[in-house]
Amino acid sequence: MTHSLFPDLETDRLLLRGIAPQDADFIFRQFSDPDVTQYLMDEPPVKDRSEAQGIIDFFTAPGAAGNYHRWMVVRKSDGETMGTCGFHHWEKSYFRAEVGYDMQPAFWGQGYMREALRAILRVAFLNMELHRVDALIYVGNPRSILTVEKLGFKREGLLRDYFFLDNRYYDHYIYSLLKPEWENSISPACA
Ligand SMILES: CC(C)(COP(=O)(O)OP(=O)(O)OC[C@H]1O[C@@H](n2cnc3c(N)ncnc32)[C@H](O)[C@@H]1OP(=O)(O)O)[C@@H](O)C(=O)NCCC(=O)NCCS
């Protein structure tokens, strides 16, 4: 679903479009895939298609666009849906929100997520008028750590036993990118 605050976006290789009801099969596949969910400790893996539909309903509900948003990451060359990304925990009075992202393992290691995040960070700092974007990352998720570090996020600390899933606590790093840092990191041609 397109919203003026959260428009569909185009990059060199990607189309980012709002999550929609027809994405239920992909969302089910993605959030039940152990290679993906092993790094996502805030929610248990999706068990069936109706739970996947529930995720989509959450992101497409009336009023959602004012509070959170999820884009589908689609490869332009062949229309392949590869992953999702977006913002949640938007604290408007503090001008901050949290970024989330996931990619099918077949498409890791090609810089697709970094390209997608570059595009949605523009939305964060320009449309949502954020001052700060947070990223919470499981300490055992080196790919995700590299992805945000190469985008200029700074590690601020360790959140001990931050999420509890399947009878276990998981430490997470907290990263952030501040608007002035983002402004300094983009070339004038892209600003
Ligand atoms: C986190 C996740 C999206 C990272 O995926 P990724 O493909 O490794 O991330 P990037 O888009 O940043 O790609 C970087 C890699 O692509 C390579 N690459 C290839 N072509 C590239 C290009 N044109 N531009 C940039 N990088 C490129 C880079 O060298 C880099 O590989 P390296 O780290 O081995 O050197 C993925 O591991 C994932 O979905 N994990 C499961 C869900 C998850 O953990 N979500 C985040 C929770 S915090």
The ligand as a Gaussian input file, in Angstrom:
#p B3LYP/6-31G(d) Opt

LIG

0 1
 C       20.908000      -9.099000       7.890000
 C       20.872000      -9.441000       6.407000
 C       19.749000      -8.695000       5.723000
 C       22.217000      -9.044000       5.799000
 O       22.246000      -9.499000       4.458000
 P       23.542000      -9.249000       3.548000
 O       23.212000      -9.641000       2.179000
 O       24.725000      -9.877000       4.228000
 O       23.719000      -7.687000       3.717000
 P       24.158000      -6.532000       2.740000
 O       23.068000      -6.120000       1.840000
 O       24.722000      -5.492000       3.646000
 O       25.284000      -7.172000       1.845000
 C       26.616000      -7.094000       2.249000
 C       27.420000      -8.105000       1.533000
 O       27.179000      -8.047000       0.126000
 C       28.457000      -7.933000      -0.581000
 N       28.165000      -7.186000      -1.810000
 C       28.139000      -7.747000      -3.047000
 N       27.787000      -6.824000      -3.944000
 C       27.593000      -5.664000      -3.275000
 C       27.199000      -4.361000      -3.670000
 N       26.933000      -4.055000      -4.943000
 N       27.081000      -3.413000      -2.706000
 C       27.346000      -3.696000      -1.409000
 N       27.698000      -4.921000      -0.962000
 C       27.829000      -5.892000      -1.901000
 C       29.351000      -7.261000       0.399000
 O       30.696000      -7.539000       0.131000
 C       28.890000      -7.856000       1.700000
 O       29.434000      -9.139000       1.909000
 P       30.458000      -9.389000       3.094000
 O       29.816000      -8.830000       4.316000
 O       30.606000     -10.873000       3.128000
 O       31.672000      -8.644000       2.678000
 C       20.680000     -10.986000       6.201000
 O       21.777000     -11.659000       6.765000
 C       19.393000     -11.508000       6.828000
 O       18.315000     -11.366000       6.270000
 N       19.493000     -12.163000       8.005000
 C       18.342000     -12.776000       8.652000
 C       17.402000     -11.747000       9.242000
 C       18.154000     -10.753000      10.106000
 O       19.128000     -11.092000      10.739000
 N       17.652000      -9.511000      10.122000
 C       18.265000      -8.447000      10.897000
 C       17.878000      -8.532000      12.323000
 S       18.739000      -7.303000      13.277000

